[in-house]
Amino acid sequence: MIDIKNLKVGDFLQAIDPCEMEYLDIEALQVGKLYPIKYIDDDLIKIKSNMFDDHIFGMSELDIFFKIPTKNTEPDQSEFKNFDQLRNDVLVWANERNILKPDNKFKQALKMVSEVGELCDAIIKSEKPNIIDGIGDVLVTVIILAEQLKLDPTECLESAYNEIKNRTGKTENGVFVKD
């Protein structure tokens, strides 16, 4: 049973039920996804769901739709996790370490730049294990920064792709130069 007294704004709840909105035939929650708490009082919480920026859940509904996320102690059901699963793991890890506070966004941006520098160093040295680690570290810092800025990294990627997908130009010295 979820005890609201142990929760605070910024904590995460993990969806365990899709919360299907029958009158719209839409699922408000994605099972397994983490949802940060935006507002909390004695008998309700507010999150941003798949449907609403301010989706309100009463105390009686919390145990139906959510659980408190914990470190993954169950064995993986598949060999590889998808991006959303890994994103959730990163966010739980960062939340447990108090990194997700929005006030940390400038420090997180610097950490991201630092990780990009380490990745470039690994590329220059052709050190494949360090390149793999570097790309992973950059993704971790971007996921955390996006959360601090209240952005979804997948939506950011989609926005960037939609901007470039019809772009024309040519590659010069290994770099694409748009028309």
C-alpha atoms as a printed R data frame, in Angstrom:
    type eleno elety resid chain resno       x       y       z
1   ATOM     1    CA   MET     A     1   0.000   0.000   0.000
2   ATOM     2    CA   ILE     A     2   1.343   3.408  -0.994
3   ATOM     3    CA   ASP     A     3   1.690   5.732   1.997
4   ATOM     4    CA   ILE     A     4   1.215   9.303   0.757
5   ATOM     5    CA   LYS     A     5   2.971  10.637   3.878
6   ATOM     6    CA   ASN     A     6   6.249   9.168   2.550
7   ATOM     7    CA   LEU     A     7   5.903  10.879  -0.855
8   ATOM     8    CA   LYS     A     8   6.942  14.352  -1.948
9   ATOM     9    CA   VAL     A     9   6.781  16.440  -5.116
10  ATOM    10    CA   GLY     A    10   9.407  15.149  -7.548
11  ATOM    11    CA   ASP     A    11   9.192  11.538  -6.359
12  ATOM    12    CA   PHE     A    12   8.203   8.963  -8.943
13  ATOM    13    CA   LEU     A    13   5.335   6.528  -9.145
14  ATOM    14    CA   GLN     A    14   5.539   3.600 -11.553
15  ATOM    15    CA   ALA     A    15   2.383   2.701 -13.476
16  ATOM    16    CA   ILE     A    16   1.129  -0.863 -12.978
17  ATOM    17    CA   ASP     A    17  -2.199  -0.404 -14.786
18  ATOM    18    CA   PRO     A    18  -2.912   1.529 -18.020
19  ATOM    19    CA   CYS     A    19  -5.807   3.504 -16.456
20  ATOM    20    CA   GLU     A    20  -7.950   3.092 -19.545
21  ATOM    21    CA   MET     A    21 -10.304   5.999 -20.112
22  ATOM    22    CA   GLU     A    22 -13.289   4.003 -21.375
23  ATOM    23    CA   TYR     A    23 -15.215   6.983 -22.714
24  ATOM    24    CA   LEU     A    24 -12.206   7.935 -24.875
25  ATOM    25    CA   ASP     A    25 -10.866   4.400 -25.484
26  ATOM    26    CA   ILE     A    26  -7.368   5.677 -24.574
27  ATOM    27    CA   GLU     A    27  -4.865   4.529 -21.983
28  ATOM    28    CA   ALA     A    28  -3.783   7.367 -19.694
29  ATOM    29    CA   LEU     A    29  -0.739   5.516 -18.338
30  ATOM    30    CA   GLN     A    30   1.978   3.375 -19.849
31  ATOM    31    CA   VAL     A    31   2.591   0.327 -17.661
32  ATOM    32    CA   GLY     A    32   6.136   0.369 -16.307
33  ATOM    33    CA   LYS     A    33   6.700   4.067 -17.021
34  ATOM    34    CA   LEU     A    34   7.727   6.419 -14.223
35  ATOM    35    CA   TYR     A    35   5.576   9.464 -13.561
36  ATOM    36    CA   PRO     A    36   6.949  12.309 -11.416
37  ATOM    37    CA   ILE     A    37   4.597  13.718  -8.795
38  ATOM    38    CA   LYS     A    38   3.769  17.365  -9.626
39  ATOM    39    CA   TYR     A    39   1.519  18.124  -6.648
40  ATOM    40    CA   ILE     A    40   0.556  16.318  -3.471
41  ATOM    41    CA   ASP     A    41  -1.758  16.908  -0.543
42  ATOM    42    CA   ASP     A    42  -3.472  14.786   2.102
43  ATOM    43    CA   ASP     A    43  -5.733  12.844  -0.224
44  ATOM    44    CA   LEU     A    44  -4.606  13.303  -3.840
45  ATOM    45    CA   ILE     A    45  -1.626  13.566  -6.130
46  ATOM    46    CA   LYS     A    46  -1.199  15.196  -9.514
47  ATOM    47    CA   ILE     A    47   1.012  13.847 -12.316
48  ATOM    48    CA   LYS     A    48   1.453  14.479 -16.038
49  ATOM    49    CA   SER     A    49  -0.076  11.430 -17.711
50  ATOM    50    CA   ASN     A    50  -0.169  10.434 -21.383
51  ATOM    51    CA   MET     A    51  -3.451  12.352 -21.690
52  ATOM    52    CA   PHE     A    52  -3.380  15.257 -19.259
53  ATOM    53    CA   ASP     A    53  -0.780  17.709 -17.983
54  ATOM    54    CA   ASP     A    54  -2.548  17.630 -14.608
55  ATOM    55    CA   HIS     A    55  -3.963  14.145 -14.047
56  ATOM    56    CA   ILE     A    56  -5.324  13.846 -10.519
57  ATOM    57    CA   PHE     A    57  -5.453  10.565  -8.620
58  ATOM    58    CA   GLY     A    58  -7.152  10.125  -5.248
59  ATOM    59    CA   MET     A    59  -5.641   8.089  -2.435
60  ATOM    60    CA   SER     A    60  -7.978   5.171  -3.133
61  ATOM    61    CA   GLU     A    61  -6.674   4.967  -6.724
62  ATOM    62    CA   LEU     A    62  -2.936   4.999  -6.036
63  ATOM    63    CA   ASP     A    63  -2.603   1.286  -5.266
64  ATOM    64    CA   ILE     A    64  -4.723   0.408  -8.303
65  ATOM    65    CA   PHE     A    65  -2.590   2.294 -10.826
66  ATOM    66    CA   PHE     A    66   0.861   2.713  -9.257
67  ATOM    67    CA   LYS     A    67   3.648   1.238  -7.208
68  ATOM    68    CA   ILE     A    68   6.705   2.816  -5.649
69  ATOM    69    CA   PRO     A    69   9.579   2.136  -8.067
70  ATOM    70    CA   THR     A    70  12.496   0.206  -6.665
71  ATOM    71    CA   LYS     A    71  15.759  -1.031  -8.026
72  ATOM    72    CA   ASN     A    72  15.187  -3.820 -10.498
73  ATOM    73    CA   THR     A    73  15.562  -6.930  -8.351
74  ATOM    74    CA   GLU     A    74  13.736  -9.230 -10.724
75  ATOM    75    CA   PRO     A    75  15.683 -10.957 -13.487
76  ATOM    76    CA   ASP     A    76  15.296  -9.405 -16.916
77  ATOM    77    CA   GLN     A    77  12.554 -10.983 -18.991
78  ATOM    78    CA   SER     A    78  14.460 -10.309 -22.201
79  ATOM    79    CA   GLU     A    79  18.077 -10.032 -23.201
80  ATOM    80    CA   PHE     A    80  17.772  -6.334 -24.089
81  ATOM    81    CA   LYS     A    81  15.738  -3.547 -22.524
82  ATOM    82    CA   ASN     A    82  14.057  -0.973 -24.714
83  ATOM    83    CA   PHE     A    83  14.777   2.753 -24.437
84  ATOM    84    CA   ASP     A    84  11.795   3.461 -22.169
85  ATOM    85    CA   GLN     A    85  12.839   0.715 -19.732
86  ATOM    86    CA   LEU     A    86  16.406   2.012 -19.619
87  ATOM    87    CA   ARG     A    87  15.175   5.607 -19.279
88  ATOM    88    CA   ASN     A    88  13.082   4.568 -16.288
89  ATOM    89    CA   ASP     A    89  16.058   2.759 -14.741
90  ATOM    90    CA   VAL     A    90  18.202   5.893 -15.173
91  ATOM    91    CA   LEU     A    91  15.510   8.097 -13.615
92  ATOM    92    CA   VAL     A    92  15.071   5.793 -10.616
93  ATOM    93    CA   TRP     A    93  18.865   5.740 -10.157
94  ATOM    94    CA   ALA     A    94  19.083   9.537 -10.415
95  ATOM    95    CA   ASN     A    95  16.114  10.051  -8.101
96  ATOM    96    CA   GLU     A    96  17.673   7.793  -5.443
97  ATOM    97    CA   ARG     A    97  20.738  10.055  -5.549
98  ATOM    98    CA   ASN     A    98  18.787  13.357  -5.447
99  ATOM    99    CA   ILE     A    99  20.119  14.374  -8.869
100 ATOM   100    CA   LEU     A   100  16.738  15.145 -10.456
101 ATOM   101    CA   LYS     A   101  16.112  18.415  -8.652
102 ATOM   102    CA   PRO     A   102  15.427  21.108 -11.291
103 ATOM   103    CA   ASP     A   103  17.914  23.412  -9.522
104 ATOM   104    CA   ASN     A   104  20.674  21.002 -10.636
105 ATOM   105    CA   LYS     A   105  20.042  21.602 -14.367
106 ATOM   106    CA   PHE     A   106  23.072  23.858 -14.921
107 ATOM   107    CA   LYS     A   107  25.421  21.403 -13.214
108 ATOM   108    CA   GLN     A   108  23.841  18.562 -15.173
109 ATOM   109    CA   ALA     A   109  24.378  20.471 -18.441
110 ATOM   110    CA   LEU     A   110  28.074  20.832 -17.542
111 ATOM   111    CA   LYS     A   111  28.236  17.119 -16.695
112 ATOM   112    CA   MET     A   112  26.779  16.357 -20.123
113 ATOM   113    CA   VAL     A   113  29.458  18.479 -21.843
114 ATOM   114    CA   SER     A   114  32.128  16.726 -19.777
115 ATOM   115    CA   GLU     A   115  30.831  13.324 -20.912
116 ATOM   116    CA   VAL     A   116  30.827  14.488 -24.560
117 ATOM   117    CA   GLY     A   117  34.482  15.483 -24.106
118 ATOM   118    CA   GLU     A   118  35.346  12.034 -22.736
119 ATOM   119    CA   LEU     A   119  33.520  10.446 -25.679
120 ATOM   120    CA   CYS     A   120  35.506  12.559 -28.163
121 ATOM   121    CA   ASP     A   121  38.741  11.522 -26.446
122 ATOM   122    CA   ALA     A   122  37.770   7.847 -26.786
123 ATOM   123    CA   ILE     A   123  36.927   8.344 -30.479
124 ATOM   124    CA   ILE     A   124  40.286  10.036 -31.132
125 ATOM   125    CA   LYS     A   125  42.052   7.084 -29.471
126 ATOM   126    CA   SER     A   126  39.828   4.492 -31.251
127 ATOM   127    CA   GLU     A   127  39.007   2.838 -27.904
128 ATOM   128    CA   LYS     A   128  35.773   0.992 -28.691
129 ATOM   129    CA   PRO     A   129  34.912  -0.018 -25.070
130 ATOM   130    CA   ASN     A   130  35.367   3.617 -23.981
131 ATOM   131    CA   ILE     A   131  33.348   4.831 -26.973
132 ATOM   132    CA   ILE     A   132  30.457   2.555 -25.954
133 ATOM   133    CA   ASP     A   133  30.732   3.746 -22.342
134 ATOM   134    CA   GLY     A   134  30.980   7.361 -23.512
135 ATOM   135    CA   ILE     A   135  27.864   7.213 -25.667
136 ATOM   136    CA   GLY     A   136  26.018   5.595 -22.752
137 ATOM   137    CA   ASP     A   137  27.235   8.277 -20.336
138 ATOM   138    CA   VAL     A   138  26.114  11.035 -22.712
139 ATOM   139    CA   LEU     A   139  22.667   9.422 -22.997
140 ATOM   140    CA   VAL     A   140  22.389   9.125 -19.198
141 ATOM   141    CA   THR     A   141  23.214  12.810 -18.729
142 ATOM   142    CA   VAL     A   142  20.781  13.850 -21.492
143 ATOM   143    CA   ILE     A   143  17.966  11.746 -19.954
144 ATOM   144    CA   ILE     A   144  18.553  13.329 -16.542
145 ATOM   145    CA   LEU     A   145  18.802  16.852 -17.978
146 ATOM   146    CA   ALA     A   146  15.586  16.373 -19.973
147 ATOM   147    CA   GLU     A   147  13.778  15.274 -16.808
148 ATOM   148    CA   GLN     A   148  15.105  18.296 -14.894
149 ATOM   149    CA   LEU     A   149  13.768  20.522 -17.687
150 ATOM   150    CA   LYS     A   150  10.418  18.644 -17.740
151 ATOM   151    CA   LEU     A   151  11.027  17.420 -21.288
152 ATOM   152    CA   ASP     A   152  10.644  13.956 -22.782
153 ATOM   153    CA   PRO     A   153  13.866  12.927 -24.593
154 ATOM   154    CA   THR     A   154  11.907  10.892 -27.138
155 ATOM   155    CA   GLU     A   155   9.773  13.936 -27.983
156 ATOM   156    CA   CYS     A   156  12.953  16.035 -28.280
157 ATOM   157    CA   LEU     A   157  14.464  13.481 -30.662
158 ATOM   158    CA   GLU     A   158  11.267  13.345 -32.707
159 ATOM   159    CA   SER     A   159  11.193  17.154 -32.923
160 ATOM   160    CA   ALA     A   160  14.813  17.242 -34.111
161 ATOM   161    CA   TYR     A   161  14.207  14.477 -36.656
162 ATOM   162    CA   ASN     A   162  11.089  16.215 -38.013
163 ATOM   163    CA   GLU     A   163  13.201  19.336 -38.506
164 ATOM   164    CA   ILE     A   164  15.948  17.546 -40.479
165 ATOM   165    CA   LYS     A   165  14.106  14.741 -42.298
166 ATOM   166    CA   ASN     A   166  13.493  16.743 -45.481
167 ATOM   167    CA   ARG     A   167  16.634  18.848 -45.258
168 ATOM   168    CA   THR     A   168  18.816  18.947 -48.349
169 ATOM   169    CA   GLY     A   169  22.508  19.623 -48.611
170 ATOM   170    CA   LYS     A   170  25.768  17.750 -49.003
171 ATOM   171    CA   THR     A   171  28.473  16.186 -46.889
172 ATOM   172    CA   GLU     A   172  31.772  18.069 -46.848
173 ATOM   173    CA   ASN     A   173  34.785  16.734 -44.943
174 ATOM   174    CA   GLY     A   174  32.530  14.254 -43.120
175 ATOM   175    CA   VAL     A   175  30.009  16.908 -41.984
176 ATOM   176    CA   PHE     A   176  26.526  17.466 -43.463
177 ATOM   177    CA   VAL     A   177  26.098  21.061 -44.614
178 ATOM   178    CA   LYS     A   178  22.502  22.071 -45.280
179 ATOM   179    CA   ASP     A   179  21.468  24.149 -48.292
